[in-house]
Amino acid sequence: MGSERELLESVPKQLWIAGRPVDATGGGTFPVHNPATGEVLTHVADATPEDAVRALDAAVAAQDEWAATAARERGEILREVFEQITARAEEFALLMTLEMGKALPESRNEVRYGAEFFRWFSEEAARVHGRYLHAPSGTGRIMVHKQPVGPCLAITPWNFPLAMGTRKIGPALAAGCTMIVKPASATPLTMLLLAQLCSAAGLPDGVLSVVTSSRSGAVTQPLLDDPRLRKLTFTGSTEVGKKLVEKSANRLLRTSMELGGNAPFVVFEDADVDAAVQGAMLAKLRNGGEACTAANRFHVHESVLEEFSTKLVEAMSSSVRLGPGADPDTTLGPLINEEQLHTVSELVDDAVAAGARVLIGGKAPAGPGWFYPATVLRDVPPQARILREEVFGPVAPIVGFRTEAEGLAAANDTEFGLVSYVYTRDLDRAMRIAEGLESGMVGVNRGVISDPAAPFGGVKQSGFGREGGTEGIEEYLSTKYIALT
């Protein structure tokens, strides 16, 4: 407990604007809770709309100089941030576990993943390319030039307090943009620590600000209405994403949206069932199931349905330990809050009432904390809500299918299209299904697909735009055509 208190005391609790901590206008604060106990960890500054404008003022003041900074120099600062995150990995991991609840091994994995966006985009900063060519008509020359979009606003979710920020901050800063981050009110501490670290790594004042608030809409609306803001990037629910797109439409603000998912996990009759179960454990239980990439529904060929279900239950029974995230023996921590616990419980109860069978789990233990056990549901009927809605918890609903066409149709039967998972030994089938799946990403015989070097994003109501890969920096660049004689 001593190390936890010392860590919490070292993290800024004020807003981070223009390279330093500042109080919110009026001095308001809000609590940050520990999901494992429900107790208050600490209080942080509760920003007002005026504070958000102060952050934008700082971003605008720093924009021209940061854009004019040599790409190599920007890259070196990002590389230094990567080095410092890595050096302080245990602090970041423990802080995320305290405010979000995930098990320490999960937090350590996120630190490694989140830090990589700074390393990857430190290298991409010097690789922003335009082009030069003679006009086909012979009347002149064409020069295509890439320039930073300008001041950006990032709104990040609670489930990955570090990585959801770094994969937006990294490319924005590499491209020469300044950025304001509005983290989720449930998990603001990690982003405040990151801002402090960026400043220590040499990031100029005003290039990155963090505005914490319990009232996201009230604080972000003045920024969306301000013509000085040039870009909005958001990760979160489809419902909120749609509202943000509507609000940004009045100024045709450039946006990128990484929204909800309903990922299918399809196991064909020729799959390596043991490998599929291992992949299912990763795809379902990563981050306790509180991930937009988490497998949400399992479509298993009827010939291997019994074997897959039995082995998945065995794997969950033998390897999953529910408990406080900071406990070294814990592999599955609590859900983020009581509301999410109610949502998961309600979806499971609805499926059971419709006829699904509970093979393991299915009932939340008594408190304190917001815990839900690893759960497997079998023979889930088509009308069950859990097959249509994103469960965001450690629940695996399993349904069977008979033919390849039926399996593909079932996987695509959703308004979402973020990621899909496929298990088969047949390469032709793997490519055929991967191309036929209506999702922005496909994992073939893999339960984890996220990689800073790959473009992350979805189709349909899972949003638009890409984060990571060579495509990620393009979201923060404008294209200028210069006509020459």
The 8 nearest C-alpha neighbors of each residue, nearest first, counted from 0:
[[1, 3, 2, 4, 5, 6, 325, 7],
 [0, 2, 4, 3, 5, 6, 7, 8],
 [1, 3, 5, 4, 0, 6, 7, 90],
 [4, 2, 0, 6, 1, 5, 7, 93],
 [5, 3, 7, 1, 6, 2, 8, 0],
 [4, 6, 2, 8, 3, 7, 1, 9],
 [7, 5, 3, 9, 4, 8, 2, 10],
 [6, 8, 4, 9, 10, 5, 3, 94],
 [7, 9, 5, 6, 10, 4, 11, 3],
 [10, 8, 6, 7, 5, 11, 192, 4],
 [9, 11, 7, 192, 8, 12, 6, 188],
 [12, 10, 13, 191, 192, 9, 20, 195],
 [13, 11, 43, 44, 10, 14, 42, 191],
 [14, 12, 44, 20, 22, 21, 11, 43],
 [13, 15, 21, 20, 210, 44, 209, 22],
 [16, 14, 20, 209, 208, 19, 21, 13],
 [15, 17, 208, 18, 54, 19, 14, 20],
 [18, 16, 205, 204, 57, 19, 208, 15],
 [19, 17, 204, 16, 205, 198, 15, 20],
 [18, 20, 15, 16, 17, 21, 195, 204],
 [21, 19, 15, 13, 14, 16, 11, 22],
 [22, 20, 14, 13, 15, 19, 23, 16],
 [23, 21, 13, 26, 14, 24, 44, 20],
 [22, 24, 26, 46, 44, 25, 45, 27],
 [23, 25, 26, 22, 47, 50, 46, 27],
 [24, 26, 27, 23, 22, 47, 46, 45],
 [25, 27, 23, 24, 22, 28, 44, 45],
 [26, 28, 45, 25, 44, 23, 29, 24],
 [27, 29, 44, 45, 43, 42, 26, 30],
 [28, 30, 42, 43, 45, 44, 213, 31],
 [31, 29, 42, 41, 39, 32, 43, 28],
 [30, 32, 41, 40, 39, 42, 185, 29],
 [33, 31, 39, 40, 38, 37, 34, 98],
 [32, 34, 98, 37, 35, 38, 97, 36],
 [35, 33, 37, 100, 36, 335, 368, 336],
 [36, 34, 368, 323, 33, 333, 100, 37],
 [37, 35, 368, 38, 367, 34, 33, 369],
 [36, 38, 34, 33, 368, 32, 35, 39],
 [37, 39, 36, 32, 33, 40, 34, 35],
 [40, 38, 32, 41, 31, 30, 33, 37],
 [41, 39, 32, 31, 33, 38, 42, 30],
 [40, 42, 31, 39, 30, 43, 32, 7],
 [41, 43, 30, 29, 31, 28, 12, 44],
 [44, 42, 12, 28, 29, 13, 45, 30],
 [43, 45, 28, 13, 23, 27, 14, 46],
 [44, 46, 212, 28, 27, 29, 211, 23],
 [47, 45, 212, 23, 50, 211, 44, 210],
 [46, 48, 50, 49, 218, 24, 51, 45],
 [49, 47, 218, 51, 50, 217, 52, 221],
 [48, 50, 52, 47, 51, 53, 24, 46],
 [51, 49, 53, 47, 48, 52, 46, 54],
 [52, 50, 54, 48, 53, 49, 218, 55],
 [51, 53, 55, 49, 54, 50, 56, 48],
 [54, 52, 50, 56, 51, 55, 49, 57],
 [53, 55, 51, 57, 52, 56, 16, 208],
 [54, 56, 58, 52, 57, 53, 59, 51],
 [57, 55, 53, 59, 54, 58, 52, 60],
 [58, 56, 205, 60, 54, 55, 59, 17],
 [59, 57, 55, 205, 61, 60, 56, 177],
 [58, 60, 62, 56, 61, 57, 55, 150],
 [59, 61, 57, 58, 62, 56, 205, 63],
 [60, 62, 58, 59, 205, 64, 206, 63],
 [63, 61, 59, 65, 64, 177, 60, 58],
 [64, 62, 66, 65, 61, 67, 60, 59],
 [63, 65, 67, 66, 62, 61, 68, 60],
 [64, 66, 68, 62, 67, 63, 175, 61],
 [67, 65, 175, 63, 64, 68, 62, 176],
 [66, 68, 64, 65, 63, 69, 175, 70],
 [69, 67, 65, 66, 64, 70, 73, 72],
 [68, 70, 72, 71, 67, 73, 66, 65],
 [71, 69, 73, 125, 72, 124, 74, 68],
 [70, 72, 74, 69, 73, 125, 75, 124],
 [73, 71, 75, 69, 74, 70, 76, 68],
 [74, 72, 70, 76, 71, 75, 173, 69],
 [73, 75, 121, 71, 77, 72, 76, 124],
 [74, 76, 78, 72, 77, 73, 71, 79],
 [77, 75, 79, 73, 78, 74, 201, 80],
 [78, 76, 80, 74, 121, 117, 79, 75],
 [77, 79, 75, 81, 118, 80, 76, 121],
 [80, 78, 82, 76, 81, 77, 200, 83],
 [79, 81, 77, 83, 78, 82, 200, 197],
 [80, 82, 78, 84, 114, 79, 117, 83],
 [83, 81, 79, 85, 80, 84, 86, 78],
 [82, 84, 86, 80, 85, 81, 87, 79],
 [85, 83, 87, 81, 86, 82, 88, 80],
 [84, 86, 88, 82, 83, 87, 81, 114],
 [85, 87, 83, 84, 88, 82, 89, 81],
 [88, 86, 84, 85, 90, 89, 83, 91],
 [87, 89, 85, 91, 90, 86, 84, 92],
 [88, 90, 92, 91, 87, 93, 107, 86],
 [91, 89, 93, 92, 87, 88, 94, 6],
 [90, 92, 94, 88, 89, 93, 95, 87],
 [93, 91, 106, 89, 107, 95, 90, 94],
 [92, 94, 96, 90, 95, 91, 89, 97],
 [93, 95, 91, 97, 96, 92, 90, 98],
 [96, 94, 92, 98, 97, 93, 99, 91],
 [97, 95, 100, 93, 101, 99, 94, 98],
 [96, 98, 94, 95, 33, 100, 99, 93],
 [97, 99, 33, 95, 186, 96, 100, 32],
 [100, 98, 96, 95, 97, 101, 335, 186],
 [101, 99, 96, 34, 324, 333, 332, 97],
 [100, 102, 332, 96, 324, 99, 105, 286],
 [324, 101, 103, 332, 105, 104, 330, 331],
 [102, 104, 106, 105, 324, 325, 107, 96],
 [105, 103, 107, 106, 102, 108, 330, 92],
 [106, 104, 108, 103, 102, 107, 286, 101],
 [105, 107, 92, 103, 109, 108, 104, 110],
 [108, 106, 104, 110, 92, 109, 105, 103],
 [109, 107, 105, 111, 106, 110, 112, 104],
 [110, 108, 112, 106, 107, 111, 113, 105],
 [109, 111, 113, 107, 108, 112, 114, 88],
 [112, 110, 108, 114, 109, 113, 115, 107],
 [111, 113, 109, 115, 110, 114, 108, 162],
 [114, 112, 162, 110, 115, 111, 109, 165],
 [113, 115, 81, 111, 116, 112, 117, 110],
 [116, 114, 118, 117, 112, 113, 119, 111],
 [117, 115, 119, 114, 166, 118, 451, 113],
 [116, 118, 169, 115, 120, 77, 81, 119],
 [117, 119, 115, 121, 78, 116, 120, 81],
 [120, 118, 116, 122, 121, 117, 115, 123],
 [121, 119, 123, 122, 117, 118, 170, 169],
 [120, 122, 74, 118, 77, 119, 124, 78],
 [123, 121, 120, 119, 124, 74, 125, 118],
 [122, 124, 120, 126, 125, 121, 119, 127],
 [125, 123, 173, 70, 121, 122, 126, 74],
 [124, 126, 70, 123, 71, 127, 122, 74],
 [127, 125, 123, 124, 128, 122, 70, 469],
 [128, 126, 125, 124, 123, 129, 145, 174],
 [129, 127, 126, 130, 145, 144, 125, 143],
 [128, 130, 144, 143, 145, 127, 131, 142],
 [131, 129, 143, 142, 128, 132, 144, 141],
 [132, 130, 142, 141, 143, 129, 133, 140],
 [133, 131, 141, 140, 134, 142, 130, 135],
 [134, 132, 140, 141, 135, 139, 137, 131],
 [133, 135, 140, 136, 137, 139, 141, 138],
 [136, 134, 137, 133, 138, 139, 132, 140],
 [137, 135, 134, 138, 139, 133, 140, 141],
 [136, 138, 134, 135, 139, 133, 140, 484],
 [139, 137, 136, 134, 484, 140, 135, 133],
 [140, 138, 484, 134, 483, 137, 133, 141],
 [139, 141, 133, 483, 134, 132, 484, 482],
 [140, 142, 482, 132, 131, 133, 134, 481],
 [141, 143, 131, 481, 480, 130, 144, 482],
 [144, 142, 480, 129, 130, 479, 481, 131],
 [143, 145, 129, 479, 478, 480, 142, 146],
 [146, 144, 478, 477, 129, 476, 479, 143],
 [145, 147, 477, 476, 148, 478, 144, 479],
 [148, 146, 476, 175, 149, 174, 176, 475],
 [147, 149, 476, 475, 477, 229, 146, 176],
 [150, 148, 176, 147, 229, 151, 177, 62],
 [149, 151, 177, 228, 229, 178, 176, 58],
 [152, 150, 230, 178, 231, 229, 228, 177],
 [151, 153, 179, 231, 178, 180, 230, 232],
 [154, 152, 180, 232, 233, 231, 181, 179],
 [155, 153, 181, 233, 182, 180, 232, 234],
 [154, 156, 182, 234, 183, 163, 233, 153],
 [157, 155, 183, 235, 158, 234, 182, 159],
 [156, 158, 183, 186, 160, 159, 185, 155],
 [157, 159, 156, 160, 289, 290, 99, 286],
 [158, 160, 162, 163, 161, 157, 156, 109],
 [159, 161, 157, 189, 158, 162, 186, 163],
 [162, 160, 164, 159, 163, 113, 189, 165],
 [161, 163, 113, 165, 164, 159, 166, 160],
 [164, 162, 159, 161, 166, 165, 155, 160],
 [163, 165, 162, 167, 161, 166, 168, 155],
 [166, 164, 168, 162, 167, 169, 113, 163],
 [165, 167, 116, 169, 164, 163, 168, 162],
 [168, 166, 165, 164, 169, 170, 171, 163],
 [167, 169, 165, 171, 170, 166, 164, 172],
 [168, 170, 117, 165, 172, 166, 171, 167],
 [171, 169, 472, 173, 172, 120, 168, 167],
 [172, 170, 176, 168, 174, 173, 169, 475],
 [173, 171, 175, 176, 174, 170, 169, 168],
 [172, 174, 124, 170, 171, 175, 120, 169],
 [175, 173, 171, 172, 147, 176, 170, 124],
 [176, 174, 66, 172, 147, 173, 65, 171],
 [177, 175, 149, 171, 172, 147, 150, 174],
 [176, 178, 206, 150, 58, 62, 207, 151],
 [179, 177, 151, 207, 150, 152, 206, 180],
 [178, 180, 208, 152, 209, 207, 153, 151],
 [181, 179, 153, 209, 152, 154, 182, 210],
 [180, 182, 154, 210, 211, 209, 153, 155],
 [183, 181, 155, 187, 154, 180, 211, 184],
 [182, 184, 156, 157, 185, 186, 155, 187],
 [183, 185, 213, 186, 187, 212, 182, 211],
 [184, 186, 183, 31, 157, 187, 98, 32],
 [187, 185, 157, 184, 183, 98, 188, 160],
 [186, 188, 182, 184, 190, 189, 183, 185],
 [189, 187, 191, 190, 186, 192, 10, 94],
 [188, 190, 192, 191, 187, 160, 161, 193],
 [189, 191, 193, 192, 188, 187, 194, 161],
 [192, 190, 188, 194, 193, 189, 11, 195],
 [191, 193, 195, 189, 190, 194, 10, 196],
 [192, 194, 190, 196, 191, 195, 197, 189],
 [195, 193, 197, 191, 196, 192, 190, 198],
 [194, 196, 192, 198, 193, 197, 191, 199],
 [195, 197, 193, 199, 194, 198, 200, 192],
 [198, 196, 200, 194, 199, 195, 202, 80],
 [197, 199, 202, 195, 200, 201, 196, 18],
 [198, 200, 196, 197, 201, 195, 202, 80],
 [201, 199, 197, 198, 80, 79, 202, 196],
 [202, 200, 198, 199, 203, 76, 197, 79],
 [201, 203, 198, 197, 200, 76, 204, 206],
 [204, 202, 206, 201, 205, 198, 18, 61],
 [205, 203, 18, 17, 206, 202, 61, 198],
 [204, 206, 17, 57, 58, 207, 61, 18],
 [205, 207, 177, 58, 204, 61, 203, 178],
 [208, 206, 178, 205, 179, 177, 209, 194],
 [207, 209, 179, 16, 15, 54, 180, 205],
 [210, 208, 180, 15, 179, 181, 14, 211],
 [209, 211, 181, 14, 180, 46, 212, 208],
 [212, 210, 46, 181, 45, 182, 14, 44],
 [211, 213, 45, 46, 214, 184, 215, 210],
 [212, 214, 184, 215, 45, 29, 211, 46],
 [215, 213, 212, 217, 216, 218, 45, 46],
 [216, 214, 218, 217, 219, 213, 212, 181],
 [215, 217, 219, 218, 214, 220, 221, 213],
 [216, 218, 215, 214, 220, 219, 48, 221],
 [219, 217, 48, 215, 216, 220, 47, 51],
 [218, 220, 222, 216, 221, 217, 215, 223],
 [219, 221, 223, 222, 217, 218, 216, 224],
 [222, 220, 224, 223, 219, 225, 48, 218],
 [223, 221, 225, 219, 224, 220, 228, 52],
 [222, 224, 220, 221, 225, 247, 219, 228],
 [223, 225, 221, 222, 220, 226, 250, 247],
 [224, 226, 222, 227, 223, 228, 221, 220],
 [227, 225, 228, 224, 229, 250, 223, 222],
 [226, 228, 225, 229, 150, 59, 55, 149],
 [229, 227, 150, 226, 225, 230, 151, 222],
 [230, 228, 150, 149, 151, 252, 227, 148],
 [229, 231, 151, 253, 254, 252, 228, 152],
 [232, 230, 254, 152, 151, 153, 253, 255],
 [231, 233, 255, 153, 254, 256, 152, 154],
 [234, 232, 154, 256, 153, 155, 257, 235],
 [235, 233, 257, 155, 258, 156, 256, 154],
 [234, 236, 258, 156, 233, 259, 257, 237],
 [235, 237, 259, 258, 238, 239, 240, 234],
 [236, 238, 240, 258, 259, 239, 241, 460],
 [237, 239, 236, 241, 240, 242, 235, 258],
 [240, 238, 242, 241, 236, 237, 243, 235],
 [241, 239, 237, 243, 242, 238, 236, 244],
 [240, 242, 244, 243, 239, 238, 237, 245],
 [241, 243, 245, 239, 240, 244, 246, 238],
 [242, 244, 246, 240, 245, 241, 247, 239],
 [243, 245, 247, 241, 246, 242, 248, 240],
 [246, 244, 242, 248, 243, 247, 241, 249],
 [245, 247, 243, 244, 248, 242, 249, 223],
 [246, 248, 244, 252, 245, 249, 250, 223],
 [247, 249, 251, 245, 250, 246, 244, 252],
 [248, 250, 247, 251, 246, 245, 252, 224],
 [249, 251, 252, 248, 247, 224, 226, 223],
 [252, 250, 248, 249, 247, 253, 254, 244],
 [253, 251, 250, 247, 230, 229, 254, 248],
 [252, 254, 230, 231, 251, 229, 255, 247],
 [255, 253, 231, 232, 230, 252, 256, 244],
 [254, 256, 232, 464, 463, 233, 231, 257],
 [255, 257, 462, 233, 463, 258, 232, 234],
 [258, 256, 234, 462, 456, 233, 461, 463],
 [257, 259, 461, 237, 235, 236, 462, 234],
 [260, 258, 236, 461, 237, 291, 235, 415],
 [259, 261, 291, 417, 415, 262, 461, 416],
 [260, 262, 389, 295, 415, 263, 388, 259],
 [261, 263, 294, 295, 419, 418, 260, 293],
 [264, 262, 296, 419, 410, 294, 297, 295],
 [265, 263, 420, 297, 294, 421, 298, 419],
 [264, 266, 298, 421, 299, 420, 297, 263],
 [267, 265, 299, 422, 421, 300, 298, 270],
 [268, 266, 300, 270, 269, 423, 422, 299],
 [267, 269, 300, 270, 303, 302, 266, 423],
 [270, 268, 267, 423, 424, 271, 425, 266],
 [271, 269, 423, 424, 267, 422, 272, 268],
 [272, 270, 274, 273, 275, 269, 424, 423],
 [271, 273, 275, 274, 270, 276, 307, 306],
 [272, 274, 276, 275, 271, 277, 310, 307],
 [275, 273, 277, 271, 272, 276, 278, 444],
 [274, 276, 272, 278, 273, 277, 279, 271],
 [277, 275, 279, 273, 278, 274, 311, 272],
 [276, 278, 274, 280, 279, 275, 273, 281],
 [279, 277, 446, 275, 281, 276, 280, 445],
 [280, 278, 276, 282, 281, 277, 283, 275],
 [279, 281, 277, 283, 278, 284, 282, 276],
 [282, 280, 278, 446, 279, 285, 284, 283],
 [281, 283, 446, 279, 293, 294, 280, 447],
 [284, 282, 294, 293, 280, 288, 281, 279],
 [283, 285, 287, 288, 281, 280, 393, 282],
 [286, 284, 287, 281, 288, 283, 282, 293],
 [285, 287, 288, 289, 284, 105, 101, 290],
 [288, 286, 284, 285, 289, 393, 331, 392],
 [287, 289, 392, 393, 284, 286, 391, 283],
 [290, 288, 391, 392, 287, 286, 158, 291],
 [291, 289, 293, 292, 288, 286, 391, 158],
 [290, 292, 260, 293, 259, 289, 391, 261],
 [291, 293, 290, 418, 294, 262, 260, 417],
 [294, 292, 283, 290, 282, 291, 288, 295],
 [295, 293, 262, 283, 282, 263, 264, 296],
 [294, 296, 262, 261, 293, 263, 389, 395],
 [297, 295, 263, 396, 294, 386, 264, 397],
 [298, 296, 397, 264, 263, 396, 265, 299],
 [297, 299, 265, 398, 399, 264, 397, 266],
 [298, 300, 266, 399, 304, 265, 400, 297],
 [301, 299, 400, 267, 399, 302, 268, 303],
 [300, 302, 304, 399, 303, 400, 401, 299],
 [301, 303, 300, 304, 268, 305, 401, 299],
 [304, 302, 306, 301, 305, 300, 307, 268],
 [305, 303, 301, 307, 299, 306, 302, 300],
 [304, 306, 308, 307, 303, 309, 302, 301],
 [307, 305, 309, 303, 308, 304, 310, 272],
 [306, 308, 310, 304, 309, 305, 303, 311],
 [309, 307, 311, 305, 306, 310, 304, 312],
 [310, 308, 312, 306, 311, 307, 305, 313],
 [309, 311, 313, 307, 312, 308, 314, 306],
 [312, 310, 314, 308, 313, 309, 276, 307],
 [313, 311, 315, 309, 310, 314, 316, 308],
 [312, 314, 310, 316, 311, 315, 317, 309],
 [315, 313, 311, 317, 312, 316, 318, 310],
 [314, 316, 312, 319, 313, 318, 317, 311],
 [315, 317, 313, 314, 318, 312, 319, 359],
 [318, 316, 314, 315, 313, 319, 320, 312],
 [317, 319, 315, 314, 316, 320, 330, 313],
 [320, 318, 315, 330, 317, 316, 331, 321],
 [319, 321, 330, 329, 331, 322, 318, 328],
 [320, 322, 331, 329, 332, 330, 319, 372],
 [321, 323, 329, 332, 324, 331, 320, 326],
 [324, 322, 35, 332, 325, 326, 329, 333],
 [102, 323, 325, 332, 101, 100, 326, 103],
 [324, 326, 323, 103, 327, 102, 96, 93],
 [325, 327, 329, 324, 328, 323, 322, 102],
 [328, 326, 329, 325, 103, 324, 102, 330],
 [329, 327, 326, 330, 320, 322, 325, 324],
 [330, 328, 320, 322, 326, 327, 331, 321],
 [329, 331, 320, 102, 319, 321, 328, 332],
 [332, 330, 321, 329, 287, 320, 102, 322],
 [331, 333, 324, 101, 102, 322, 323, 100],
 [334, 332, 370, 369, 100, 35, 34, 335],
 [333, 335, 369, 370, 336, 340, 339, 34],
 [334, 336, 34, 99, 333, 100, 339, 369],
 [337, 335, 338, 339, 334, 369, 34, 340],
 [336, 338, 340, 339, 369, 341, 335, 334],
 [337, 339, 341, 340, 336, 342, 335, 343],
 [340, 338, 342, 341, 337, 336, 343, 335],
 [339, 341, 337, 343, 338, 342, 369, 344],
 [340, 342, 338, 344, 339, 343, 345, 337],
 [343, 341, 339, 345, 340, 344, 346, 338],
 [344, 342, 346, 340, 345, 341, 390, 339],
 [345, 343, 341, 347, 342, 346, 348, 340],
 [344, 346, 348, 342, 343, 347, 341, 349],
 [347, 345, 349, 343, 348, 385, 344, 342],
 [346, 348, 350, 344, 349, 345, 351, 343],
 [349, 347, 345, 351, 350, 346, 352, 344],
 [348, 350, 346, 352, 347, 351, 345, 353],
 [351, 349, 383, 353, 347, 352, 348, 355],
 [352, 350, 355, 354, 348, 353, 349, 347],
 [351, 353, 349, 350, 354, 348, 355, 347],
 [354, 352, 350, 351, 355, 349, 383, 380],
 [353, 355, 351, 352, 350, 356, 380, 379],
 [356, 354, 379, 351, 378, 350, 377, 376],
 [357, 355, 377, 376, 358, 351, 378, 354],
 [356, 358, 376, 359, 375, 361, 377, 355],
 [359, 357, 375, 376, 356, 377, 312, 360],
 [358, 360, 374, 375, 357, 361, 312, 373],
 [361, 359, 374, 372, 373, 362, 375, 357],
 [360, 362, 374, 357, 359, 347, 363, 372],
 [363, 361, 360, 364, 371, 372, 344, 374],
 [362, 364, 371, 370, 372, 365, 361, 344],
 [365, 363, 362, 366, 370, 371, 372, 369],
 [364, 366, 363, 367, 370, 368, 369, 362],
 [367, 365, 368, 364, 369, 370, 36, 363],
 [366, 368, 36, 365, 37, 369, 35, 370],
 [367, 369, 36, 35, 366, 37, 34, 370],
 [368, 370, 333, 334, 337, 336, 34, 340],
 [369, 371, 333, 334, 368, 363, 372, 364],
 [370, 372, 363, 333, 373, 364, 369, 340],
 [373, 371, 360, 374, 363, 321, 370, 393],
 [372, 374, 393, 360, 394, 315, 371, 375],
 [373, 375, 360, 394, 359, 361, 372, 395],
 [376, 374, 395, 359, 358, 394, 396, 357],
 [377, 375, 396, 357, 356, 358, 397, 395],
 [376, 378, 397, 356, 379, 355, 396, 357],
 [379, 377, 355, 398, 380, 397, 356, 376],
 [378, 380, 355, 377, 398, 397, 396, 350],
 [381, 379, 382, 383, 378, 355, 354, 353],
 [382, 380, 383, 379, 386, 384, 398, 387],
 [381, 383, 380, 384, 353, 386, 350, 379],
 [384, 382, 350, 385, 381, 380, 386, 353],
 [383, 385, 387, 386, 388, 382, 346, 350],
 [384, 386, 388, 387, 383, 346, 390, 350],
 [387, 385, 384, 383, 388, 296, 381, 295],
 [388, 386, 384, 385, 413, 389, 261, 383],
 [389, 387, 385, 384, 386, 390, 261, 295],
 [388, 390, 261, 391, 260, 295, 387, 385],
 [389, 391, 392, 343, 388, 385, 295, 346],
 [392, 390, 289, 288, 389, 290, 393, 343],
 [391, 393, 288, 289, 390, 394, 287, 343],
 [394, 392, 288, 373, 287, 284, 374, 283],
 [393, 395, 374, 392, 375, 373, 396, 390],
 [394, 396, 375, 376, 374, 296, 397, 295],
 [397, 395, 376, 296, 375, 297, 377, 379],
 [398, 396, 297, 377, 376, 298, 378, 296],
 [399, 397, 298, 378, 379, 297, 299, 377],
 [398, 400, 299, 301, 300, 298, 304, 397],
 [399, 401, 300, 301, 406, 299, 402, 405],
 [402, 400, 300, 301, 405, 399, 403, 406],
 [403, 401, 405, 404, 406, 400, 300, 407],
 [402, 404, 406, 405, 407, 401, 267, 400],
 [405, 403, 407, 402, 406, 408, 409, 401],
 [404, 406, 402, 408, 403, 407, 409, 400],
 [407, 405, 403, 409, 404, 408, 400, 402],
 [406, 408, 410, 404, 409, 405, 403, 411],
 [407, 409, 405, 411, 410, 406, 404, 412],
 [408, 410, 412, 406, 407, 411, 405, 298],
 [409, 411, 407, 263, 408, 412, 406, 265],
 [412, 410, 408, 409, 413, 437, 407, 436],
 [413, 411, 409, 410, 408, 414, 387, 407],
 [414, 412, 415, 411, 387, 261, 416, 410],
 [413, 415, 460, 459, 416, 412, 461, 411],
 [416, 414, 460, 461, 413, 260, 459, 261],
 [417, 415, 438, 458, 461, 457, 459, 437],
 [416, 418, 457, 438, 439, 260, 461, 458],
 [417, 419, 440, 438, 262, 441, 439, 416],
 [420, 418, 441, 262, 263, 264, 442, 438],
 [421, 419, 264, 442, 441, 443, 265, 263],
 [422, 420, 265, 443, 264, 444, 266, 442],
 [421, 423, 444, 266, 270, 443, 267, 265],
 [422, 424, 270, 425, 267, 269, 429, 421],
 [423, 425, 270, 269, 426, 271, 422, 429],
 [426, 424, 428, 423, 427, 429, 269, 270],
 [427, 425, 429, 428, 430, 424, 423, 431],
 [428, 426, 430, 429, 425, 431, 432, 424],
 [427, 429, 431, 425, 426, 430, 432, 423],
 [430, 428, 426, 432, 427, 431, 433, 425],
 [429, 431, 433, 427, 428, 432, 434, 426],
 [432, 430, 428, 434, 429, 433, 427, 435],
 [431, 433, 435, 429, 434, 430, 428, 436],
 [434, 432, 430, 436, 435, 431, 429, 441],
 [433, 435, 432, 431, 436, 430, 437, 429],
 [436, 434, 432, 433, 431, 437, 407, 430],
 [435, 437, 433, 434, 438, 432, 411, 407],
 [438, 436, 416, 411, 435, 439, 458, 459],
 [439, 437, 416, 417, 418, 440, 458, 436],
 [438, 440, 457, 417, 458, 456, 418, 416],
 [441, 439, 418, 438, 417, 419, 442, 457],
 [442, 440, 419, 418, 420, 433, 443, 438],
 [441, 443, 420, 445, 448, 419, 421, 444],
 [444, 442, 421, 445, 420, 422, 441, 429],
 [445, 443, 422, 421, 442, 446, 423, 275],
 [446, 444, 442, 443, 447, 278, 448, 420],
 [445, 447, 278, 282, 281, 279, 448, 442],
 [448, 446, 445, 282, 449, 281, 442, 278],
 [447, 449, 442, 450, 446, 445, 441, 440],
 [450, 448, 447, 451, 455, 453, 292, 112],
 [449, 451, 453, 452, 448, 467, 112, 454],
 [452, 450, 467, 453, 116, 468, 115, 119],
 [451, 453, 468, 450, 467, 454, 119, 469],
 [452, 454, 468, 450, 467, 451, 455, 449],
 [455, 453, 468, 467, 465, 466, 470, 456],
 [456, 454, 466, 465, 467, 453, 440, 449],
 [457, 455, 465, 439, 257, 417, 464, 463],
 [456, 458, 417, 439, 461, 416, 462, 438],
 [457, 459, 416, 461, 439, 462, 438, 417],
 [458, 460, 461, 416, 415, 462, 414, 457],
 [461, 459, 415, 462, 414, 458, 237, 416],
 [460, 462, 258, 457, 415, 259, 458, 416],
 [461, 463, 256, 257, 258, 460, 457, 458],
 [464, 462, 256, 255, 457, 458, 257, 456],
 [463, 465, 255, 256, 456, 474, 466, 462],
 [464, 466, 456, 455, 454, 471, 470, 467],
 [467, 465, 471, 455, 454, 166, 456, 468],
 [468, 466, 471, 454, 451, 453, 452, 455],
 [469, 467, 452, 453, 454, 470, 471, 451],
 [468, 470, 471, 472, 467, 452, 123, 454],
 [469, 471, 468, 473, 472, 454, 465, 467],
 [472, 470, 466, 467, 473, 465, 468, 469],
 [471, 473, 170, 474, 475, 470, 174, 469],
 [474, 472, 476, 475, 470, 471, 469, 477],
 [473, 475, 472, 476, 471, 464, 465, 470],
 [476, 474, 473, 148, 472, 171, 147, 174],
 [477, 475, 147, 148, 473, 146, 474, 145],
 [478, 476, 146, 148, 145, 147, 479, 475],
 [477, 479, 145, 144, 146, 476, 480, 143],
 [480, 478, 144, 143, 145, 481, 477, 146],
 [479, 481, 143, 142, 144, 482, 478, 141],
 [480, 482, 142, 141, 143, 483, 479, 144],
 [483, 481, 141, 140, 142, 480, 484, 139],
 [482, 484, 140, 139, 141, 481, 142, 138],
 [483, 139, 140, 482, 138, 141, 133, 137]]
